[in-house]
């Protein structure tokens, strides 16, 4: 099969999902185009693909599901029999129904899921006090991602078209587990190191932070991705005591053993 172009599409507030997709792309031979839908304005456009494109689509797992704010954008995909690789990245707890959900949406929108993967990324709640999957994806994860890409590339070179009707076997099913409704919680403390540079507002995937006053956060818009905390150049943002910090403590305590990537294929 002659792949005209590779479309790497990701929602990646803290960069872990994008890192995994970049690793997969290194194993693929088609020229890559990055379509990053992390920022709100990027999700106002729809994505259309053809049967001779390869779509690699990745999202982080929030409470066992694909982030709910991606739902509208995902359901506007226009995929013309496009071979698609579905990828989710989770913080070493569980990915529950997220990969199954992503596969099903891709199928509904006209794509042909040929492979899927669940990789581990540093948990968004991870901190020096309560570290969780720190440094993931690591060198070995990215090596596995590249090998995953090579196997897909080799398969596509051997076939004239992807096999229609063959279901990509991934864990999960209807009704999906996990939770789509996220917390509406004021959990960010801004300390005296803040210089109001605006980096937090720039990186926020929902526009929840006032660009003129970074201490002002719309908790109803916030998805607790912690991008503003992790990407602050002054380390001026931190979690307050409360539900998010409690969850960070549980994840640190209950899931200390590093999990490994899981790979799935709709071909032998």
Backbone as CSV, one residue per row, in Angstrom:
resi,resn,N_x,N_y,N_z,CA_x,CA_y,CA_z,C_x,C_y,C_z
1,UNK,0.850,-1.187,0.000,0.000,0.000,0.000,0.887,1.238,0.000
2,UNK,0.600,2.162,-0.879,1.381,3.384,-0.976,0.732,4.466,-0.121
3,UNK,1.370,4.804,0.996,0.846,5.829,1.890,1.328,7.192,1.425
4,UNK,0.382,8.065,1.115,0.717,9.394,0.602,1.286,10.286,1.699
5,UNK,0.640,10.263,2.866,1.110,11.112,3.959,0.736,10.498,5.299
6,UNK,1.503,10.866,6.309,1.292,10.431,7.679,0.795,11.627,8.472
7,UNK,-0.377,11.502,9.070,-0.944,12.588,9.864,-0.883,12.196,11.340
8,UNK,0.018,12.844,12.073,0.160,12.617,13.509,-0.752,13.609,14.218
9,UNK,-1.771,13.116,14.876,-2.777,13.977,15.477,-2.847,13.709,16.969
10,UNK,-2.680,14.752,17.776,-2.631,14.512,19.212,-3.229,15.656,20.011
11,UNK,-3.728,15.293,21.187,-4.075,16.215,22.258,-3.081,15.905,23.360
12,UNK,-2.231,16.871,23.714,-1.107,16.545,24.591,-0.705,17.750,25.443
13,UNK,-1.474,18.062,26.498,-1.173,19.251,27.305,0.220,19.271,27.920
14,UNK,0.718,18.118,28.383,2.040,18.105,29.014,3.113,17.453,28.146
15,UNK,2.777,17.087,26.912,3.782,16.617,25.954,4.038,15.132,25.925
16,UNK,3.433,14.348,26.821,3.747,12.921,26.841,3.151,12.183,25.642
17,UNK,1.914,12.512,25.293,1.288,11.849,24.143,2.018,12.210,22.865
18,UNK,2.388,13.458,22.723,3.127,13.857,21.524,4.466,13.118,21.449
19,UNK,5.149,12.935,22.577,6.430,12.219,22.570,6.252,10.787,22.075
20,UNK,5.180,10.124,22.511,4.919,8.754,22.057,4.649,8.727,20.560
21,UNK,3.831,9.658,20.068,3.532,9.699,18.635,4.776,10.002,17.813
22,UNK,5.639,10.864,18.309,6.900,11.139,17.615,7.739,9.866,17.518
23,UNK,7.731,9.065,18.598,8.466,7.799,18.570,7.901,6.854,17.531
24,UNK,6.578,6.740,17.472,5.950,5.878,16.462,6.300,6.353,15.060
25,UNK,6.285,7.665,14.859,6.567,8.222,13.532,7.972,7.881,13.057
26,UNK,8.919,7.739,13.992,10.288,7.392,13.593,10.355,5.996,12.976
27,UNK,9.359,5.151,13.256,9.333,3.824,12.663,8.552,3.747,11.369
28,UNK,7.971,4.849,10.946,7.150,4.894,9.737,7.885,5.642,8.636
29,UNK,7.654,5.248,7.395,8.430,5.810,6.293,7.748,6.963,5.582
30,UNK,6.471,7.212,5.843,5.758,8.280,5.142,6.112,9.637,5.742
31,UNK,6.101,10.696,4.932,6.355,12.038,5.461,5.256,12.437,6.435
32,UNK,5.658,13.003,7.586,4.717,13.251,8.671,4.266,14.706,8.732
33,UNK,2.988,14.884,9.037,2.410,16.197,9.308,1.823,16.145,10.713
34,UNK,2.263,17.060,11.597,1.753,17.106,12.958,0.490,17.960,13.003
35,UNK,-0.566,17.396,13.579,-1.821,18.122,13.794,-2.077,18.084,15.295
36,UNK,-1.719,19.162,15.963,-1.812,19.244,17.415,-3.105,19.972,17.774
37,UNK,-4.029,19.277,18.427,-5.327,19.868,18.772,-5.411,20.172,20.268
38,UNK,-4.261,20.439,20.874,-4.245,20.740,22.300,-4.902,22.074,22.607
39,UNK,-4.644,23.074,21.785,-5.188,24.400,22.047,-6.623,24.532,21.528
40,UNK,-7.445,25.326,22.197,-8.873,25.410,21.825,-9.107,25.797,20.376
41,UNK,-8.313,26.751,19.849,-8.544,27.195,18.473,-8.276,26.090,17.459
42,UNK,-7.370,25.162,17.797,-7.067,24.058,16.878,-8.235,23.097,16.761
43,UNK,-9.091,23.048,17.770,-10.220,22.122,17.761,-11.461,22.701,17.094
44,UNK,-11.338,23.924,16.569,-12.461,24.500,15.829,-12.484,24.010,14.389
45,UNK,-11.364,23.471,13.899,-11.287,22.955,12.531,-11.543,21.457,12.529
46,UNK,-12.043,20.949,11.422,-12.272,19.513,11.267,-11.119,18.896,10.494
47,UNK,-10.897,17.616,10.714,-9.838,16.890,10.014,-10.452,15.930,9.011
48,UNK,-10.001,16.027,7.763,-10.427,15.101,6.713,-9.207,14.342,6.214
49,UNK,-9.369,13.047,5.986,-8.277,12.230,5.460,-8.789,11.339,4.338
50,UNK,-7.859,10.830,3.543,-8.179,9.962,2.413,-7.735,8.533,2.693
51,UNK,-8.083,7.645,1.764,-7.757,6.230,1.938,-6.264,5.954,1.800
52,UNK,-5.513,6.906,1.199,-4.079,6.689,1.051,-3.267,7.507,2.059
53,UNK,-3.926,8.040,3.081,-3.233,8.629,4.222,-3.091,7.568,5.312
54,UNK,-2.198,7.815,6.254,-2.121,7.030,7.485,-2.334,7.996,8.638
55,UNK,-3.341,7.740,9.448,-3.646,8.582,10.595,-3.169,7.887,11.864
56,UNK,-2.332,8.571,12.627,-1.954,8.121,13.971,-2.537,9.144,14.925
57,UNK,-3.483,8.720,15.742,-4.221,9.642,16.605,-4.016,9.254,18.054
58,UNK,-3.629,10.226,18.884,-3.300,9.925,20.265,-3.936,10.901,21.242
59,UNK,-4.287,10.374,22.411,-4.895,11.189,23.467,-4.484,10.645,24.828
60,UNK,-4.405,11.515,25.827,-4.188,11.033,27.187,-5.474,10.445,27.743
61,UNK,-5.338,9.657,28.785,-6.491,9.057,29.451,-6.823,9.895,30.682
62,UNK,-8.066,10.353,30.766,-8.534,11.073,31.946,-9.645,10.257,32.596
63,UNK,-9.360,9.744,33.796,-10.342,8.953,34.552,-10.877,7.785,33.729
64,UNK,-9.995,7.143,32.982,-10.358,5.947,32.238,-10.997,6.182,30.890
65,UNK,-11.095,7.433,30.448,-11.756,7.739,29.184,-10.919,8.707,28.355
66,UNK,-11.292,8.828,27.086,-10.758,9.899,26.251,-11.312,11.208,26.803
67,UNK,-10.490,12.267,26.916,-10.993,13.522,27.483,-12.273,13.996,26.807
68,UNK,-13.255,14.348,27.617,-14.567,14.704,27.095,-14.507,15.930,26.188
69,UNK,-13.566,16.858,26.438,-13.517,18.052,25.603,-13.095,17.740,24.170
70,UNK,-12.614,16.517,23.901,-12.271,16.105,22.539,-13.463,15.535,21.779
71,UNK,-14.561,15.285,22.477,-15.670,14.548,21.873,-16.201,15.221,20.610
72,UNK,-16.498,16.505,20.684,-17.046,17.195,19.513,-16.085,17.132,18.343
73,UNK,-14.800,17.387,18.617,-13.805,17.378,17.537,-13.689,15.974,16.925
74,UNK,-13.632,14.961,17.767,-13.512,13.595,17.262,-14.713,13.200,16.412
75,UNK,-15.888,13.632,16.820,-17.092,13.252,16.081,-17.310,14.095,14.824
76,UNK,-16.396,15.012,14.545,-16.401,15.726,13.266,-15.338,15.195,12.305
77,UNK,-14.590,14.177,12.696,-13.597,13.583,11.803,-14.270,13.086,10.527
78,UNK,-13.604,13.298,9.404,-14.079,12.796,8.116,-12.976,11.919,7.534
79,UNK,-13.108,10.621,7.737,-12.071,9.661,7.363,-12.583,8.773,6.242
80,UNK,-11.918,8.824,5.120,-12.326,8.055,3.942,-11.524,6.757,3.880
81,UNK,-12.002,5.740,4.623,-11.347,4.418,4.649,-9.859,4.558,5.005
82,UNK,-9.575,5.463,5.912,-8.191,5.770,6.272,-7.642,4.755,7.267
83,UNK,-6.539,4.085,6.962,-5.915,3.230,7.968,-5.475,4.092,9.150
84,UNK,-5.837,3.657,10.354,-5.638,4.495,11.536,-5.010,3.698,12.668
85,UNK,-4.090,4.354,13.357,-3.460,3.803,14.549,-3.972,4.615,15.738
86,UNK,-4.583,3.936,16.702,-5.169,4.600,17.874,-4.230,4.425,19.070
87,UNK,-3.915,5.533,19.746,-2.952,5.506,20.844,-3.511,6.265,22.040
88,UNK,-3.428,5.656,23.214,-3.750,6.371,24.448,-2.538,6.312,25.372
89,UNK,-2.412,7.344,26.198,-1.286,7.449,27.133,-1.867,7.687,28.521
90,UNK,-1.481,6.856,29.483,-2.059,6.938,30.822,-0.971,6.958,31.885
91,UNK,-1.333,7.408,33.067,-0.358,7.641,34.126,-0.087,6.478,35.045
92,UNK,-0.017,5.272,34.503,0.392,4.068,35.226,-0.689,3.508,36.146
93,UNK,-1.910,4.086,36.116,-3.010,3.494,36.894,-3.738,2.486,36.016
94,UNK,-4.562,2.969,35.069,-5.305,2.112,34.154,-5.812,2.965,32.999
95,UNK,-5.990,2.314,31.842,-6.577,3.066,30.733,-8.025,2.657,30.478
96,UNK,-8.526,1.704,31.248,-9.949,1.334,31.244,-10.497,1.220,29.823
97,UNK,-11.488,2.037,29.457,-12.145,1.933,28.151,-11.624,2.925,27.118
98,UNK,-10.588,3.681,27.461,-10.181,4.791,26.588,-9.768,4.328,25.194
99,UNK,-8.976,3.259,25.099,-8.511,2.819,23.785,-9.671,2.251,22.972
100,UNK,-10.544,1.509,23.613,-11.735,0.984,22.947,-12.608,2.135,22.435
101,UNK,-12.781,3.152,23.260,-13.588,4.312,22.883,-12.998,5.020,21.670
102,UNK,-11.689,5.219,21.670,-11.034,5.888,20.547,-11.164,5.046,19.279
103,UNK,-10.962,3.748,19.390,-11.139,2.848,18.239,-12.549,2.955,17.670
104,UNK,-13.551,2.969,18.540,-14.938,2.988,18.075,-15.277,4.294,17.366
105,UNK,-14.794,5.409,17.892,-15.057,6.698,17.225,-14.411,6.727,15.851
106,UNK,-13.174,6.267,15.766,-12.476,6.230,14.475,-13.269,5.391,13.473
107,UNK,-13.765,4.241,13.900,-14.546,3.379,13.011,-15.830,4.062,12.566
108,UNK,-16.516,4.706,13.511,-17.768,5.399,13.187,-17.561,6.522,12.171
109,UNK,-16.380,7.146,12.214,-16.123,8.290,11.342,-15.478,7.887,10.018
110,UNK,-15.408,6.588,9.741,-14.944,6.124,8.441,-13.516,5.638,8.378
111,UNK,-12.826,5.604,9.529,-11.465,5.095,9.549,-11.419,3.590,9.692
112,UNK,-10.258,3.012,9.419,-10.045,1.577,9.583,-8.932,1.392,10.607
113,UNK,-9.286,1.127,11.881,-8.252,0.947,12.904,-7.433,-0.315,12.627
114,UNK,-6.153,-0.125,12.357,-5.292,-1.265,12.034,-4.379,-1.646,13.194
115,UNK,-4.198,-0.731,14.144,-3.342,-1.014,15.299,-3.710,-0.052,16.418
116,UNK,-3.379,-0.458,17.641,-3.652,0.382,18.792,-2.591,0.157,19.850
117,UNK,-2.453,1.118,20.739,-1.445,0.996,21.784,-1.845,1.820,22.998
118,UNK,-1.434,1.332,24.162,-1.558,2.078,25.411,-0.155,2.230,25.983
119,UNK,0.328,3.456,26.040,1.651,3.759,26.580,1.501,4.476,27.918
120,UNK,2.589,4.510,28.661,2.582,5.162,29.957,3.292,6.505,29.845
121,UNK,2.673,7.530,30.454,3.280,8.839,30.556,3.329,9.266,32.014
122,UNK,4.191,10.201,32.313,4.218,10.728,33.676,2.830,11.253,34.037
123,UNK,2.318,10.855,35.192,0.971,11.256,35.574,0.900,12.768,35.727
124,UNK,-0.202,13.357,35.297,-0.338,14.808,35.378,-0.316,15.298,36.821
125,UNK,-0.684,14.431,37.782,-0.683,14.824,39.191,0.673,14.594,39.858
126,UNK,1.627,14.029,39.134,2.928,13.721,39.718,3.627,14.992,40.194
127,UNK,4.318,14.867,41.336,5.060,15.994,41.887,6.256,15.444,42.657
128,UNK,7.096,16.339,43.147,8.244,15.897,43.937,7.780,15.176,45.200
129,UNK,6.661,15.614,45.768,6.142,14.997,46.984,5.507,13.645,46.707
130,UNK,4.756,13.562,45.597,4.061,12.325,45.248,4.373,11.962,43.790
131,UNK,5.584,11.468,43.524,5.953,11.127,42.137,5.138,9.960,41.611
132,UNK,4.809,10.030,40.324,4.028,8.959,39.687,4.455,8.827,38.237
133,UNK,5.024,7.680,37.903,5.535,7.365,36.552,6.405,8.487,36.008
134,UNK,7.311,8.961,36.848,8.191,10.073,36.487,9.082,9.695,35.301
135,UNK,9.194,10.609,34.344,10.080,10.400,33.206,9.519,9.527,32.106
136,UNK,8.315,9.029,32.254,7.683,8.246,31.195,6.998,9.188,30.202
137,UNK,7.031,8.884,28.922,7.716,7.750,28.313,9.232,7.916,28.394
138,UNK,9.912,6.821,28.738,11.360,6.849,28.852,11.995,6.301,27.572
139,UNK,13.300,6.123,27.600,14.024,5.677,26.403,13.486,4.346,25.899
140,UNK,13.215,3.420,26.819,12.705,2.109,26.406,11.294,2.224,25.836
141,UNK,10.460,3.058,26.442,9.123,3.278,25.887,9.204,3.781,24.452
142,UNK,10.079,4.732,24.211,10.177,5.329,22.880,10.787,4.345,21.882
143,UNK,11.661,3.464,22.369,12.174,2.401,21.492,11.040,1.463,21.096
144,UNK,10.184,1.122,22.064,9.024,0.270,21.768,8.070,0.966,20.797
145,UNK,7.912,2.268,20.961,7.042,3.033,20.064,7.579,2.994,18.637
146,UNK,8.884,3.142,18.487,9.480,3.104,17.150,9.330,1.715,16.526
147,UNK,9.526,0.670,17.318,9.339,-0.695,16.816,7.890,-0.925,16.398
148,UNK,6.965,-0.405,17.179,5.543,-0.474,16.853,5.292,0.166,15.492
149,UNK,5.876,1.335,15.273,5.741,2.002,13.985,6.329,1.177,12.844
150,UNK,7.472,0.552,13.088,8.109,-0.260,12.034,7.231,-1.447,11.650
151,UNK,6.605,-2.063,12.643,5.745,-3.225,12.333,4.544,-2.787,11.493
152,UNK,3.967,-1.644,11.822,2.844,-1.122,11.037,3.306,-0.794,9.631
153,UNK,4.459,-0.172,9.526,4.997,0.199,8.219,5.215,-1.038,7.350
154,UNK,5.786,-2.091,7.949,6.034,-3.325,7.192,4.726,-3.946,6.726
155,UNK,3.709,-3.919,7.578,2.412,-4.480,7.190,1.811,-3.715,6.016
156,UNK,1.837,-2.398,6.073,1.224,-1.602,5.010,1.954,-1.787,3.679
157,UNK,3.229,-2.071,3.729,3.979,-2.324,2.499,3.568,-3.653,1.848
158,UNK,3.003,-4.556,2.663,2.664,-5.897,2.170,1.244,-6.001,1.623
159,UNK,0.383,-5.007,1.903,-1.020,-5.108,1.498,-1.357,-4.007,0.501
160,UNK,-2.385,-4.269,-0.310,-2.826,-3.243,-1.257,-3.790,-2.265,-0.602
161,UNK,-4.627,-2.770,0.330,-5.542,-1.937,1.105,-5.678,-2.557,2.489
162,UNK,-5.992,-1.759,3.512,-6.226,-2.347,4.831,-7.477,-3.202,4.813
163,UNK,-7.486,-4.257,5.604,-8.605,-5.188,5.614,-9.818,-4.557,6.285
164,UNK,-10.890,-4.404,5.535,-12.121,-3.809,6.058,-12.917,-4.870,6.818
165,UNK,-13.485,-4.492,7.953,-14.344,-5.401,8.692,-13.650,-6.196,9.772
166,UNK,-12.324,-6.143,9.819,-11.607,-6.853,10.867,-11.474,-5.939,12.086
167,UNK,-11.995,-6.371,13.219,-12.039,-5.523,14.410,-10.691,-5.538,15.116
168,UNK,-10.205,-4.356,15.443,-8.975,-4.246,16.225,-9.261,-4.707,17.656
169,UNK,-8.595,-5.778,18.116,-8.903,-6.323,19.443,-8.226,-5.511,20.550
170,UNK,-9.006,-4.765,21.305,-8.478,-4.001,22.435,-9.381,-4.232,23.642
171,UNK,-8.862,-4.029,24.847,-9.701,-4.213,26.040,-10.832,-3.187,26.099
172,UNK,-11.926,-3.588,26.749,-13.036,-2.674,26.949,-14.191,-2.967,26.021
173,UNK,-15.262,-2.236,26.191,-16.456,-2.414,25.390,-17.594,-1.621,25.990
174,UNK,-18.737,-1.688,25.353,-19.919,-0.973,25.833,-20.586,-1.728,26.980
175,UNK,-21.078,-1.064,27.998,-20.915,0.382,28.228,-19.491,0.691,28.666
176,UNK,-18.953,1.820,28.206,-17.592,2.185,28.571,-17.493,2.417,30.076
177,UNK,-16.408,1.959,30.659,-16.133,2.282,32.055,-15.493,3.657,32.154
178,UNK,-15.050,3.994,33.346,-14.416,5.285,33.534,-15.437,6.398,33.707
179,UNK,-14.935,7.615,33.793,-15.757,8.785,34.092,-15.465,9.879,33.083
180,UNK,-16.509,10.487,32.528,-16.299,11.593,31.587,-16.405,12.951,32.266
181,UNK,-17.187,13.051,33.335,-17.333,14.331,34.024,-16.120,14.565,34.921
182,UNK,-15.419,15.656,34.673,-14.223,15.968,35.446,-14.575,16.852,36.639
183,UNK,-13.630,16.969,37.546,-13.845,17.755,38.749,-13.913,19.251,38.437
184,UNK,-14.800,19.917,39.127,-14.832,21.377,39.141,-14.270,21.776,40.494
185,UNK,-12.943,22.012,40.549,-12.288,22.190,41.844,-11.198,23.261,41.735
186,UNK,-11.140,24.104,42.718,-10.093,25.121,42.830,-8.904,24.464,43.527
187,UNK,-7.876,24.098,42.765,-6.787,23.321,43.372,-5.403,23.918,43.156
188,UNK,-5.290,25.062,42.490,-3.984,25.623,42.155,-3.651,26.806,43.058
189,UNK,-2.483,26.733,43.667,-1.949,27.866,44.436,-0.833,28.508,43.631
190,UNK,-0.890,29.818,43.506,0.155,30.579,42.817,1.001,31.268,43.878
191,UNK,2.305,30.955,43.902,3.158,31.497,44.954,3.853,32.794,44.524
192,UNK,4.706,33.301,45.390,5.321,34.614,45.175,6.325,34.628,44.020
193,UNK,6.685,33.462,43.482,7.627,33.424,42.356,6.991,33.834,41.037
194,UNK,5.662,33.915,41.009,4.966,34.236,39.760,5.332,35.642,39.287
195,UNK,5.693,35.753,38.003,5.995,37.049,37.393,4.925,37.421,36.377
196,UNK,3.837,36.642,36.357,2.711,36.894,35.454,3.177,36.942,33.994
197,UNK,4.022,35.964,33.640,4.583,35.936,32.282,3.570,35.471,31.244
198,UNK,2.519,34.787,31.685,1.482,34.328,30.763,1.713,32.958,30.164
199,UNK,2.821,32.280,30.528,3.098,30.961,29.959,2.003,29.962,30.315
200,UNK,1.462,30.056,31.530,0.427,29.122,31.959,-0.830,29.282,31.108
201,UNK,-1.221,30.539,30.854,-2.402,30.786,30.029,-2.168,30.320,28.598
202,UNK,-0.942,30.502,28.116,-0.614,30.090,26.748,-0.720,28.588,26.576
203,UNK,-0.334,27.827,27.592,-0.319,26.368,27.479,-1.641,25.718,27.894
204,UNK,-2.530,26.459,28.524,-3.780,25.861,29.000,-4.626,25.390,27.821
205,UNK,-5.054,24.129,27.798,-5.806,23.606,26.647,-7.279,23.989,26.623
206,UNK,-7.741,24.696,27.663,-9.162,25.064,27.697,-9.392,26.558,27.838
207,UNK,-8.320,27.350,27.897,-8.482,28.782,28.092,-9.014,29.119,29.470
208,UNK,-8.650,28.324,30.480,-9.187,28.506,31.822,-8.434,29.568,32.626
209,UNK,-7.269,30.006,32.155,-6.434,30.924,32.929,-6.488,32.314,32.307
210,UNK,-6.703,33.317,33.137,-6.742,34.705,32.695,-5.333,35.124,32.266
211,UNK,-5.108,35.490,30.999,-3.756,35.840,30.549,-3.218,37.118,31.188
212,UNK,-4.083,37.932,31.766,-3.622,39.161,32.413,-3.422,38.995,33.915
213,UNK,-3.924,37.889,34.454,-3.780,37.603,35.879,-3.753,36.099,36.053
214,UNK,-2.563,35.533,36.086,-2.421,34.075,36.045,-2.932,33.386,37.295
215,UNK,-3.198,34.136,38.360,-3.759,33.523,39.561,-5.255,33.287,39.429
216,UNK,-5.855,33.841,38.382,-7.298,33.716,38.202,-7.583,32.538,37.260
217,UNK,-8.193,31.486,37.787,-8.454,30.260,37.032,-9.954,29.965,37.082
218,UNK,-10.522,29.705,35.919,-11.927,29.311,35.834,-11.996,27.802,36.083
219,UNK,-12.363,27.418,37.303,-12.326,25.994,37.656,-13.341,25.176,36.877
220,UNK,-14.387,25.816,36.347,-15.371,25.083,35.545,-14.788,24.670,34.198
221,UNK,-13.819,25.438,33.687,-13.155,25.094,32.427,-11.955,24.187,32.640
222,UNK,-11.344,24.270,33.807,-10.110,23.528,34.082,-10.360,22.027,34.020
223,UNK,-9.452,21.285,33.379,-9.571,19.832,33.287,-8.520,19.118,34.147
224,UNK,-7.891,19.833,35.061,-6.880,19.306,35.983,-5.749,18.574,35.261
225,UNK,-5.376,19.071,34.076,-4.271,18.440,33.333,-2.918,18.807,33.930
226,UNK,-2.880,19.896,34.712,-1.670,20.358,35.395,-0.579,20.841,34.444
227,UNK,-0.939,21.122,33.184,0.049,21.660,32.249,0.608,22.984,32.764
228,UNK,-0.246,23.804,33.370,0.212,25.109,33.853,1.220,24.960,34.985
229,UNK,1.079,23.901,35.786,2.028,23.657,36.873,3.347,23.135,36.316
230,UNK,3.265,22.144,35.429,4.465,21.492,34.924,5.278,22.385,33.987
231,UNK,4.607,23.306,33.289,5.289,24.105,32.279,5.594,25.530,32.738
232,UNK,5.325,25.840,33.998,5.633,27.176,34.512,7.141,27.363,34.607
233,UNK,7.716,28.361,33.932,9.178,28.535,33.958,9.708,28.988,35.315
234,UNK,8.833,29.519,36.178,9.267,30.006,37.491,8.906,29.046,38.617
235,UNK,8.297,27.900,38.280,7.823,26.949,39.290,6.962,27.667,40.335
236,UNK,6.075,28.514,39.827,5.267,29.363,40.696,3.884,28.790,40.990
237,UNK,3.582,27.627,40.437,2.246,27.053,40.622,2.366,25.683,41.285
238,UNK,1.475,25.407,42.190,1.502,24.139,42.921,0.090,23.763,43.334
239,UNK,-0.077,22.502,43.701,-1.395,22.015,44.094,-1.689,22.374,45.554
240,UNK,-2.913,22.839,45.787,-3.371,23.069,47.149,-3.768,21.736,47.784
241,UNK,-3.781,21.660,49.113,-4.401,20.486,49.764,-5.855,20.375,49.328
242,UNK,-6.287,19.140,49.059,-7.650,18.936,48.600,-7.751,17.707,47.728
243,UNK,-8.802,17.582,46.918,-9.059,16.351,46.159,-7.946,15.969,45.187
244,UNK,-7.354,16.950,44.509,-6.320,16.623,43.530,-5.069,16.117,44.233
245,UNK,-4.677,16.779,45.309,-3.515,16.305,46.056,-3.786,14.939,46.679
246,UNK,-5.007,14.725,47.143,-5.367,13.416,47.703,-5.256,12.325,46.631
247,UNK,-5.716,12.640,45.419,-5.619,11.673,44.319,-4.162,11.402,43.977
248,UNK,-3.329,12.446,43.991,-1.900,12.268,43.720,-1.271,11.322,44.741
249,UNK,-1.671,11.476,45.991,-1.148,10.599,47.054,-1.586,9.145,46.821
250,UNK,-2.840,8.948,46.432,-3.334,7.581,46.186,-2.596,6.932,45.018
251,UNK,-2.432,7.679,43.931,-1.758,7.115,42.756,-0.323,6.749,43.097
252,UNK,0.354,7.633,43.829,1.737,7.371,44.250,1.814,6.120,45.123
253,UNK,0.826,5.944,45.999,0.850,4.841,46.959,0.398,3.519,46.357
254,UNK,-0.655,3.558,45.526,-1.298,2.333,45.061,-0.710,1.774,43.772
255,UNK,-0.015,2.588,42.987,0.463,2.131,41.681,1.957,2.403,41.516
256,UNK,2.773,1.826,42.400,4.215,2.111,42.338,4.962,1.308,41.279
257,UNK,4.408,0.133,40.884,5.126,-0.743,39.958,4.962,-0.237,38.520
258,UNK,6.066,0.006,37.817,5.969,0.531,36.447,5.268,-0.456,35.514
259,UNK,4.282,0.023,34.795,3.599,-0.803,33.802,4.290,-0.646,32.451
260,UNK,3.992,-1.587,31.556,4.638,-1.598,30.261,3.625,-1.267,29.163
261,UNK,4.097,-0.761,28.020,3.182,-0.499,26.897,2.492,-1.777,26.458
262,UNK,1.250,-1.614,26.017,0.475,-2.719,25.438,0.152,-2.377,23.988
263,UNK,0.435,-3.333,23.098,0.291,-3.114,21.662,-0.710,-4.098,21.089
264,UNK,-1.513,-3.622,20.133,-2.585,-4.426,19.549,-2.579,-4.225,18.041
265,UNK,-2.913,-5.318,17.315,-2.897,-5.266,15.862,-4.125,-5.950,15.291
266,UNK,-4.627,-5.406,14.188,-5.745,-6.033,13.476,-5.219,-6.912,12.349
267,UNK,-3.953,-7.252,12.432,-3.338,-8.120,11.421,-2.369,-9.052,12.141
268,UNK,-2.000,-10.130,11.470,-1.124,-11.130,12.090,0.301,-10.622,12.176
